[in-house]
Amino acid sequence: MDTDIRDGFKFRGGHVALDLTATLTGRKKAEQKDLLGGTKDLARWLRAAGMEASDVSIDNLAMARELREIVYRLVTARLAGKPLDELDRERLNSLAREGAAPELTVGGDARWRGGPRALLSSVAAEAVWLLGNDRASRLRQCQGEGCAVLFYDISRAGERRWCSMTACGNKAKAAGFRQRKVG
């Protein structure tokens, strides 16, 4: 069983903002699938990401999709060594200003609580911190064939190549093994 999948969403990015970008699948393929197809999907994703939200609206869904694409573009620009798009940077900063606060539950767990807009603003704030400090040097895009998943590399050597060893890593290693057997 793939433990990186929660309620149908992939959480392989090691960071909530990167996991949000994975809600659009098939980025490198002809056909893409938006896993945030409706407000119920966004509510499910927020819960799976460890946030409690209710009353998710169409406006919240639009904000989530916009944030997802802004983060994706900014991270891929950073990875390519390109300057960050000014409009994307300004919009991310704007979205980050309305964040929710975490709270400690009775069970001792940290959980984000608030309205969907505040929770998404917190995701934007997390993206600002990820992109705006030395952690940005550990941002990666999966090298699996056709995979566009972004992740934060926390490996000791900083040489992680795949979004998940059980997914793309296993496929790449199996393909390499088959190639060596044939060659």
KALIN-V263294 format. One record per backbone hydrogen bond with DSSP energy under -0.5 kcal/mol. NH is the residue of the N-H (numbers start at 1). CO is the residue of the C=O. E is the energy in kcal/mol with one decimal. If there is no record, write none. Layout:
{{NH;CO;E} {NH;CO;E}}
This chain:
{{3;1;-0.9} {5;2;-1.3} {6;4;-0.5} {6;9;-2.7} {9;6;-2.0} {11;4;-3.6} {19;15;-2.4} {20;16;-1.8} {21;17;-1.1} {22;18;-0.7} {22;19;-0.7} {23;20;-1.9} {24;21;-1.1} {25;23;-0.6} {25;33;-2.8} {28;146;-0.5} {29;26;-2.2} {32;30;-0.5} {33;25;-1.9} {35;23;-3.3} {35;33;-0.8} {36;23;-0.6} {37;35;-0.7} {42;38;-1.8} {43;39;-2.3} {44;40;-2.3} {45;41;-2.6} {46;42;-2.8} {47;43;-2.1} {48;44;-2.8} {49;45;-2.1} {50;47;-1.8} {51;46;-2.7} {52;112;-2.3} {53;51;-0.6} {61;57;-2.1} {62;58;-2.5} {63;59;-2.2} {64;60;-2.6} {65;61;-2.4} {66;62;-2.4} {67;63;-3.0} {68;64;-2.6} {69;65;-2.1} {70;66;-2.4} {71;67;-2.7} {72;68;-2.2} {73;69;-2.6} {74;70;-2.6} {75;71;-2.7} {76;72;-2.5} {77;73;-2.1} {78;74;-2.3} {79;75;-2.7} {80;76;-1.7} {81;78;-1.2} {82;77;-2.6} {89;85;-2.7} {90;86;-2.7} {91;87;-2.4} {92;88;-2.6} {93;89;-2.2} {94;90;-2.2} {95;91;-2.8} {96;92;-1.9} {97;94;-1.1} {98;95;-0.9} {99;96;-0.8} {100;118;-1.3} {101;113;-0.5} {103;111;-2.3} {105;103;-0.5} {105;109;-3.4} {108;105;-1.8} {111;103;-2.4} {112;50;-1.2} {113;101;-1.0} {114;52;-1.2} {116;54;-0.6} {119;115;-2.4} {120;116;-2.7} {121;117;-2.2} {122;118;-1.7} {123;119;-1.8} {124;120;-2.2} {125;121;-2.3} {126;122;-2.3} {127;123;-2.0} {128;124;-2.1} {129;125;-2.1} {130;126;-2.3} {131;127;-2.8} {132;128;-2.1} {133;130;-0.6} {136;133;-2.1} {137;134;-1.4} {138;135;-2.3} {139;136;-1.5} {140;151;-2.6} {142;149;-3.0} {143;161;-2.6} {147;144;-2.2} {151;140;-2.6} {152;13;-2.9} {153;138;-3.2} {153;151;-0.6} {154;152;-0.7} {167;164;-0.5} {169;164;-2.6} {170;165;-1.1} {171;167;-2.0} {172;168;-2.5} {173;169;-2.4} {174;170;-2.5} {175;171;-2.4} {176;172;-2.4} {177;173;-2.3} {178;174;-2.5} {179;175;-2.3} {180;176;-2.2} {181;177;-2.1} {182;178;-2.0} {183;179;-2.7}}
